[in-house]
Amino acid sequence: MQLVVAAVASGAWTEKPPHECQSSKRRLQAMSLPNKTILIVGASRGLGHAIAAEYLRHGWNVVGTVRGKAGTALHDLANTFKDRVEIETLDICEPDQIAALRARLSPRRFDAMFVSAGVTNNPAETIADVTTEEFVRVMVTNSLSPMRVVEALHDLVSPTGTIGVMSSGQGSIGNNTTGMREVYRGSKAALNMFMRSFAARHAEESRAMVLMAPGWVRTDMGGSDGRLSIEESVPKLVKVLLSVQGTPGLQYLDYLGRTVPW
Protein backbone atom coordinates (compact mmCIF):
# COMPACT_ATOMS: atom_id res chain seq x y z
CA MET A 1 0.00 0.00 0.00
CA GLN A 2 2.96 2.39 0.66
CA LEU A 3 4.09 1.88 -2.94
CA VAL A 4 0.64 2.80 -4.23
CA VAL A 5 0.58 6.00 -2.15
CA ALA A 6 4.06 6.94 -3.35
CA ALA A 7 3.08 6.40 -6.96
CA VAL A 8 0.05 8.65 -6.60
CA ALA A 9 2.06 11.36 -4.85
CA SER A 10 4.75 11.36 -7.56
CA GLY A 11 2.26 11.52 -10.40
CA ALA A 12 3.41 8.13 -11.68
CA TRP A 13 -0.01 6.57 -11.18
CA THR A 14 -1.89 5.84 -14.39
CA GLU A 15 -5.42 4.52 -14.68
CA LYS A 16 -5.46 0.80 -15.45
CA PRO A 17 -7.94 -1.04 -17.65
CA PRO A 18 -10.91 -2.50 -15.70
CA HIS A 19 -9.66 -6.07 -15.97
CA GLU A 20 -6.28 -5.13 -14.52
CA CYS A 21 -7.99 -3.26 -11.67
CA GLN A 22 -10.06 -6.35 -10.93
CA SER A 23 -6.94 -8.52 -10.92
CA SER A 24 -5.23 -6.11 -8.53
CA LYS A 25 -8.32 -6.16 -6.29
CA ARG A 26 -8.28 -9.96 -6.19
CA ARG A 27 -4.57 -9.97 -5.33
CA LEU A 28 -5.13 -7.51 -2.49
CA GLN A 29 -8.03 -9.62 -1.22
CA ALA A 30 -5.87 -12.75 -1.33
CA MET A 31 -3.14 -10.94 0.64
CA SER A 32 -5.70 -9.99 3.30
CA LEU A 33 -7.07 -13.53 3.80
CA PRO A 34 -6.57 -14.84 7.33
CA ASN A 35 -4.91 -18.00 5.93
CA LYS A 36 -6.81 -20.19 8.37
CA THR A 37 -7.84 -23.76 7.62
CA ILE A 38 -10.72 -25.87 8.87
CA LEU A 39 -11.04 -29.63 8.61
CA ILE A 40 -14.68 -30.56 7.95
CA VAL A 41 -15.55 -34.24 8.31
CA GLY A 42 -18.60 -35.00 6.19
CA ALA A 43 -18.56 -32.13 3.68
CA SER A 44 -19.91 -33.75 0.53
CA ARG A 45 -23.49 -32.51 0.77
CA GLY A 46 -26.17 -30.95 2.97
CA LEU A 47 -25.10 -29.01 6.04
CA GLY A 48 -21.46 -30.11 5.86
CA HIS A 49 -21.11 -28.84 2.31
CA ALA A 50 -22.88 -25.59 3.19
CA ILE A 51 -20.56 -25.07 6.16
CA ALA A 52 -17.56 -25.56 3.88
CA ALA A 53 -18.94 -22.98 1.46
CA GLU A 54 -19.59 -20.51 4.27
CA TYR A 55 -16.07 -20.83 5.67
CA LEU A 56 -14.73 -20.20 2.18
CA ARG A 57 -16.79 -17.02 2.04
CA HIS A 58 -15.11 -15.98 5.28
CA GLY A 59 -11.72 -16.40 3.65
CA TRP A 60 -10.76 -19.72 5.22
CA ASN A 61 -9.23 -22.70 3.46
CA VAL A 62 -11.08 -26.02 3.72
CA VAL A 63 -10.01 -29.63 3.94
CA GLY A 64 -13.21 -31.67 3.59
CA THR A 65 -13.92 -35.37 3.65
CA VAL A 66 -16.23 -37.35 1.39
CA ARG A 67 -17.18 -41.01 1.20
CA GLY A 68 -16.11 -42.93 -1.88
CA LYS A 69 -14.69 -41.60 -5.11
CA ALA A 70 -17.79 -40.22 -6.84
CA GLY A 71 -18.03 -36.52 -7.59
CA THR A 72 -19.85 -34.45 -4.98
CA ALA A 73 -20.89 -30.87 -4.32
CA LEU A 74 -17.57 -30.48 -2.46
CA HIS A 75 -15.75 -31.30 -5.70
CA ASP A 76 -17.70 -28.47 -7.34
CA LEU A 77 -16.49 -26.12 -4.60
CA ALA A 78 -12.94 -27.30 -5.18
CA ASN A 79 -13.27 -26.42 -8.86
CA THR A 80 -14.58 -22.96 -7.99
CA PHE A 81 -12.13 -22.16 -5.20
CA LYS A 82 -8.84 -23.26 -6.71
CA ASP A 83 -6.09 -24.03 -4.20
CA ARG A 84 -8.40 -23.36 -1.23
CA VAL A 85 -10.25 -26.70 -1.02
CA GLU A 86 -8.64 -30.10 -0.46
CA ILE A 87 -10.63 -33.31 -0.53
CA GLU A 88 -9.93 -36.38 1.58
CA THR A 89 -11.79 -39.71 1.52
CA LEU A 90 -13.28 -41.04 4.76
CA ASP A 91 -16.10 -43.28 5.93
CA ILE A 92 -16.31 -42.41 9.63
CA CYS A 93 -17.76 -45.84 10.42
CA GLU A 94 -14.53 -47.51 9.29
CA PRO A 95 -11.84 -47.22 12.00
CA ASP A 96 -9.10 -48.18 9.55
CA GLN A 97 -10.04 -45.21 7.36
CA ILE A 98 -9.92 -42.86 10.36
CA ALA A 99 -6.44 -44.14 11.19
CA ALA A 100 -5.34 -43.71 7.57
CA LEU A 101 -6.67 -40.14 7.50
CA ARG A 102 -4.81 -39.42 10.74
CA ALA A 103 -1.59 -40.70 9.16
CA ARG A 104 -2.07 -38.56 6.04
CA LEU A 105 -2.83 -35.41 8.01
CA SER A 106 -0.33 -35.92 10.83
CA PRO A 107 2.08 -33.18 9.63
CA ARG A 108 -0.77 -30.65 9.45
CA ARG A 109 -2.26 -28.26 11.99
CA PHE A 110 -5.77 -26.86 11.69
CA ASP A 111 -7.38 -23.78 13.18
CA ALA A 112 -10.68 -25.62 13.53
CA MET A 113 -12.25 -29.03 13.01
CA PHE A 114 -15.95 -29.71 12.56
CA VAL A 115 -17.49 -33.19 12.43
CA SER A 116 -20.74 -33.04 10.49
CA ALA A 117 -21.37 -36.61 9.36
CA GLY A 118 -24.53 -38.38 10.55
CA VAL A 119 -27.68 -40.28 9.60
CA THR A 120 -31.34 -40.39 10.56
CA ASN A 121 -33.99 -43.10 10.60
CA ASN A 122 -37.76 -43.45 10.40
CA PRO A 123 -38.99 -40.68 12.75
CA ALA A 124 -42.05 -42.68 13.78
CA GLU A 125 -40.01 -45.70 14.83
CA THR A 126 -40.00 -46.04 18.62
CA ILE A 127 -37.37 -47.74 20.73
CA ALA A 128 -39.85 -50.62 21.06
CA ASP A 129 -40.08 -51.00 17.27
CA VAL A 130 -36.52 -50.52 16.06
CA THR A 131 -34.53 -53.55 15.02
CA THR A 132 -31.19 -54.21 16.65
CA GLU A 133 -29.46 -53.69 13.31
CA GLU A 134 -31.08 -50.29 12.76
CA PHE A 135 -30.36 -49.20 16.32
CA VAL A 136 -26.70 -50.12 15.94
CA ARG A 137 -26.47 -48.35 12.57
CA VAL A 138 -27.78 -45.05 13.93
CA MET A 139 -25.84 -45.18 17.19
CA VAL A 140 -22.55 -46.12 15.56
CA THR A 141 -22.85 -43.45 12.88
CA ASN A 142 -24.14 -40.61 15.08
CA SER A 143 -22.46 -41.31 18.42
CA LEU A 144 -19.48 -43.66 18.30
CA SER A 145 -17.95 -42.74 14.96
CA PRO A 146 -17.88 -38.92 15.40
CA MET A 147 -16.12 -39.43 18.74
CA ARG A 148 -13.62 -41.79 17.16
CA VAL A 149 -12.83 -38.99 14.72
CA VAL A 150 -12.48 -36.42 17.51
CA GLU A 151 -10.26 -38.75 19.54
CA ALA A 152 -8.04 -39.53 16.56
CA LEU A 153 -7.66 -36.00 15.17
CA HIS A 154 -8.11 -33.54 18.04
CA ASP A 155 -4.40 -32.96 18.52
CA LEU A 156 -4.14 -31.74 14.92
CA VAL A 157 -6.19 -28.70 15.98
CA SER A 158 -4.29 -25.65 17.20
CA PRO A 159 -4.18 -25.25 21.02
CA THR A 160 -6.23 -22.07 20.52
CA GLY A 161 -8.49 -23.57 17.86
CA THR A 162 -12.05 -24.91 17.85
CA ILE A 163 -13.40 -28.46 17.82
CA GLY A 164 -17.04 -28.62 16.76
CA VAL A 165 -19.44 -31.53 16.36
CA MET A 166 -22.87 -31.49 14.77
CA SER A 167 -25.41 -32.40 17.41
CA SER A 168 -29.11 -31.51 17.35
CA GLY A 169 -31.67 -29.80 19.54
CA GLN A 170 -33.30 -33.24 19.64
CA GLY A 171 -30.33 -34.46 21.63
CA SER A 172 -31.51 -32.32 24.55
CA ILE A 173 -33.02 -34.46 27.29
CA GLY A 174 -34.45 -31.40 29.05
CA ASN A 175 -36.25 -30.21 25.91
CA ASN A 176 -37.79 -33.58 25.02
CA THR A 177 -41.46 -33.02 25.72
CA THR A 178 -42.90 -34.48 22.52
CA GLY A 179 -41.11 -37.78 21.99
CA MET A 180 -40.83 -38.95 18.37
CA ARG A 181 -37.55 -39.57 16.56
CA GLU A 182 -36.60 -41.64 19.57
CA VAL A 183 -33.60 -43.47 18.15
CA TYR A 184 -32.19 -40.33 16.53
CA ARG A 185 -32.73 -38.36 19.75
CA GLY A 186 -30.98 -41.07 21.72
CA SER A 187 -28.00 -41.12 19.36
CA LYS A 188 -27.49 -37.35 19.68
CA ALA A 189 -27.96 -37.42 23.46
CA ALA A 190 -25.29 -40.12 23.62
CA LEU A 191 -23.01 -38.02 21.41
CA ASN A 192 -23.48 -35.08 23.77
CA MET A 193 -22.55 -37.24 26.77
CA PHE A 194 -19.48 -38.66 25.05
CA MET A 195 -18.34 -35.17 24.09
CA ARG A 196 -18.78 -34.01 27.69
CA SER A 197 -16.59 -36.88 28.82
CA PHE A 198 -13.97 -35.92 26.22
CA ALA A 199 -14.08 -32.31 27.39
CA ALA A 200 -13.69 -33.38 31.02
CA ARG A 201 -10.59 -35.39 30.12
CA HIS A 202 -9.15 -32.34 28.32
CA ALA A 203 -10.28 -29.70 30.81
CA GLU A 204 -6.81 -28.16 31.07
CA GLU A 205 -6.64 -27.40 27.35
CA SER A 206 -7.47 -24.00 25.89
CA ARG A 207 -9.39 -25.16 22.82
CA ALA A 208 -12.99 -24.13 22.32
CA MET A 209 -15.36 -27.07 21.96
CA VAL A 210 -18.96 -26.85 20.81
CA LEU A 211 -21.88 -29.16 20.10
CA MET A 212 -23.98 -27.41 17.47
CA ALA A 213 -27.76 -27.62 17.05
CA PRO A 214 -28.45 -26.29 13.54
CA GLY A 215 -32.24 -26.21 13.84
CA TRP A 216 -34.57 -28.29 11.70
CA VAL A 217 -33.15 -27.60 8.25
CA ARG A 218 -34.57 -28.61 4.89
CA THR A 219 -31.95 -31.04 3.56
CA ASP A 220 -32.00 -34.60 2.22
CA MET A 221 -31.58 -35.79 5.81
CA GLY A 222 -33.81 -33.20 7.49
CA GLY A 223 -36.61 -33.62 4.94
CA SER A 224 -38.79 -31.08 3.18
CA ASP A 225 -40.80 -30.11 6.27
CA GLY A 226 -37.89 -28.44 8.02
CA ARG A 227 -38.54 -24.99 9.50
CA LEU A 228 -35.30 -23.49 8.17
CA SER A 229 -33.55 -23.29 4.83
CA ILE A 230 -29.82 -23.90 4.64
CA GLU A 231 -29.40 -20.18 3.99
CA GLU A 232 -31.26 -19.35 7.20
CA SER A 233 -29.24 -21.74 9.36
CA VAL A 234 -25.67 -22.21 8.16
CA PRO A 235 -24.36 -18.60 7.97
CA LYS A 236 -25.54 -18.05 11.56
CA LEU A 237 -24.13 -21.42 12.64
CA VAL A 238 -20.71 -20.56 11.22
CA LYS A 239 -20.86 -17.15 12.87
CA VAL A 240 -21.36 -18.94 16.20
CA LEU A 241 -18.44 -21.28 15.51
CA LEU A 242 -16.22 -18.31 14.72
CA SER A 243 -17.36 -16.45 17.83
CA VAL A 244 -16.48 -19.23 20.29
CA GLN A 245 -12.85 -19.40 19.22
CA GLY A 246 -10.70 -18.45 22.17
CA THR A 247 -13.31 -19.58 24.73
CA PRO A 248 -11.98 -22.75 26.41
CA GLY A 249 -14.36 -25.55 27.35
CA LEU A 250 -17.43 -27.22 25.91
CA GLN A 251 -20.70 -25.49 25.01
CA TYR A 252 -23.97 -26.84 23.59
CA LEU A 253 -25.35 -24.09 21.36
CA ASP A 254 -27.93 -23.59 18.65
CA TYR A 255 -27.39 -21.78 15.36
CA LEU A 256 -28.32 -18.46 17.00
CA GLY A 257 -25.73 -18.88 19.73
CA ARG A 258 -28.26 -19.76 22.43
CA THR A 259 -27.37 -22.37 25.05
CA VAL A 260 -29.32 -25.61 24.61
CA PRO A 261 -30.38 -27.43 27.81
CA TRP A 262 -28.54 -30.71 28.27
N, C-alpha and C positions, 0 to 999 in steps of 0.2 A: 504494500500500500504506500510506503514511503517513496518508492520509485515512481508510482503514478502521480503523487502530489508534486514531486520534483519535475516531472515531465510537463505537467500543466503550468507550473510556475515559470518554467523556462520558455514556454511557448512551443515546445517540441511536440505537444499532444496534437494528434490529428484524428478526426472522426473516422471510425472504422466501419466497414460494411456491417449490416445487421447480423449476418451469420458469424462474423468474427466476434462481435460483441456477445452473442449468445454463447460462443465457445469459451470466451473469457469468463462469462458469468458462471458457466458450469465448472470451470477450473477453480474459480474462487469458492464455489459451493463445496467442491470436493475437498479443498484445503481446510474448510471450516468444519467438516464432519468430525464427530467425536471419536471415530475409529474404535467404537465399541462393538463387541460381538456377542450374540446370544446363541446358545444351543437350544433348539426347539425339537423335542422328541414327539413325533406325530404331527408332521407339518404338511402332509400331502393334500389335505382337503379340510373342509369345514372350519371349525374354530382355529385349529392349529395353523392352517394355511393363512387364515385372515390375520392371526397374530403375527405371523412372519411378515406379511405385507405391511402391517402397521408399524412394526419395528423398522422396516426399510424406509418407510416414510419419515421416521424420526432420525434417519441418518445412520442407523446401526447396520452392521453386517450380520448375516444369518447363516448358521449351519443348521440345516433341517434334516430330519430323518423321514424316510418313506419305507413302506414294506414292498418287497419285490423290485422288479426292474422295469415295470411298465411306466409310461409317462404319466405325470400327475400335474395338478395345478402348480405345485412347487417347481416343477421343471419349467413351466411357463414363466414363473417369477424369475428363475435363474436366467432365462433367455432375455428377459427385460432388463434386469439389473446385473449386467455383466460384472464379473469379479467381486460381487457383493453377496452372492448366494452360493453356498456349497451344499451338496446333497450327499447324505450318507444313507446306507441301507440298514434297517433294523426292524425286526419283529420283537417287540418287548416281551412277548411270552416265551421267547427262546433264550435261556440263560447264556448259551454259547455265543449267540449273536451280541448280547450285551457285553460279554467279555471281549469279543473281537473288536467292538466299537471302542471300548475302553483302551485297548492296545493301540488302535489307530490314532486316537485322540490324545494319548498320554503326553505328548510334548506340548500340547496346547493349554492355554488358559482362557477362560471365558468370563465376561463381565456379568453374565446371567445365564441361567438354565431354566427352561420351562418344559414340564412334562405334560403333554396334552392328550396322549393316546387314551382311548377308552371305548367301551361298547355299552349298549343298552339291551333290554330284552322286552318281552311282552309286558306292557305296563299293568295289565289286568291280572297277571299271574301272581298269585299269593305264595307265601313261603310254604303253604300246605300243598300247593299245586306243582311247584317247580320240580323238575327232575334233578337228580344228583348231578348229571352231566351238565345241565344248563346252569345250575348254581355254581359249579366249579368254574365253568367258562367265564361267567361274569365276575366272580370274585378274584380269579387269577388275573384277568385282564385289567380290572379296575382298581384292585387293592394290592395284590402281591407284586405284580410286574412293575408298576410305577415306582414302588419302593425299591425294588431291585435296581432299577435305573438310578435312582437317587443315591443309593448306597454305593454303587459302582463308580459314579461319575462326580459326586459332590466335591471331591478335592480338586477337580479341574476348574472349579469356579473360584474367582478371586476372593480373598479373605474379606473384601468389602463389597462383594457382589450379592446377587439375589438368586435364591432357589425357589422356583414356583411350581406348583402342581395344580392341575385342573381338578377341582372337587366339584361340588354342586350344592345349592341350597337344600336339596333333598337329602344331603348327608347330615343335616342338622337334626339331632334327636329332639332338641327343645322345640323346634318348629314343626315337628311332625304331628299335625292334628287331623290330617285327612286320610292317612294311609295311602294305599295305591303305590305302584312302582316299588313294591316291597324289596325285591332282590336288588334292584339298582340302588335304592336308598341304603340298604345294608352294606353294599360294596363301597359306597362313598363314605359312610360312617366309619367303616373299618379303615379305609384309607386315611381319614382324618386322625384316627387313633394311632395308626402306625407312624404318621408324620409327627404327631406329638411326642411319641417315644423317641423318634430320631432327633427331634429338636432338644429333648431333655438330655440325650447323650452328647449333644454338641452345644450345650448351654454356654460354654465359655467362648464360643466363636462369635465373630462379629458380623457374620453374614445375615442378611435379611432372608426370612423364609415366609412363604405365604401360600395358603390354600385358597384358590380362587373359585368363587361361585359366579358364573357368567350370566345367570338368569336363564329363563327358558327361551332359547334362541331357535329360530327356524333354520334348521340344517337337516341333512340327511338323517342324522342321529336324533335330533330333537323333534323332527316331524314338522308338518306344515301348520300345526296349531299353536306353535310357540308365540309368546307375547312380544318377543323382540326380534328385530332383524339383526343380521350380523353387523350392519353399519351402526345400529343403535347400541350394541353391546361392546364389540371388540375395541374400538378406539378408547372408550372409557376404561375398559379392563386394562389395556396397556398403560394408560395414564396412571392407574393405581399401581401397577407393577413398577413403573418408573419412580413413583413417589415414595415407595417403601425402601428404596435403596438407601443404605446407610442406617437403617433402623434394625438393630440386632433382634433376633428372636422370631418366633412363629406367630403369624396372625391368620385368622380365617375371615376373609373379606369378600364382599360382593363386588360387582363391576362398578358400583358407585362409590366404593371405598368404605362402605358401612360394615361394621363388625357383625358377623353371623353367629347366632348362639350355637354353642357346641351341642 
